[in-house]
Amino acid sequence: MSIKTSDGIAFTVSEAAEYLGYSEHTIRKYLRRGLISSSKFSSSVVIYKAECDRFKTSKRGPGRPPQK
């Protein structure tokens, strides 16, 4: 159940994982690395939909970049 706030729609980690097509473990790893920003809502971590959309568009393809 996503949360509607004045800043937009906020997802839980599991909802963000489903929205982005990754596992919850991967989303938590990206949060620790700072690739996705989050906020604290009550005792839960939430990720705004706008942040998920930003991550989708800025994420490069899988694997290492090609060697030149």
N, C-alpha and C positions, 0 to 999 in steps of 0.2 A: 504494500500500500504506500504509494508515494505521498509525500507531504507537500501541501501547497503553502507557500510562505509569501510574504510581500516581495521577496527577492526572486521568486520563481518556484519551480518544482524541484523538490529535493528527493533523492533516492537513498535508500539504505545501500549498504555494500552489496547485498545479494541482488537488489533491483538494478544497481548500476552494472553489475557483472552480466546480468541477463540482457540489459539494454546494449552494452558494448560487445557482447559475444565472447566474454572471457570468463574464466572461473573466478570464484570469490578469492581464492588464494592469490591469483595473479593481480587482481584489483588491490588487495591489501599490500602486495609487494610494490606495486606502482605508487600507492599512497606513502609507504615508507621511504621510497626513493625520491619522492617529491614530483613525480611525473603527473600526478593528478592531485589537485588540492581538495581539501574537505573541510567541513565545519563540524562542530559539536552541537548536537541538539538534544537537550536533556542528557541522557547517558549514552546516546547513540552517535555514531559517526554518520554524517550525511554528505552526499555528493550532489551538487546542483546539476540539473540537466544541462545548463549552459556549459558547465565545465566538461561534462561528458561529450557534448557536441564539439567543443574546442579540442579535446583530446582525439576524437575521431578524425578531425580534419588535419591535425598537426602530426599524427602518428605516421612514421615512415613505415615502409614495408617490412616484412619479417626478415631476420637474418642480418648479417653484417653488410655494411656498405661495400660496393664494388671496389676492388683495388685498382689503382691507376698505374 
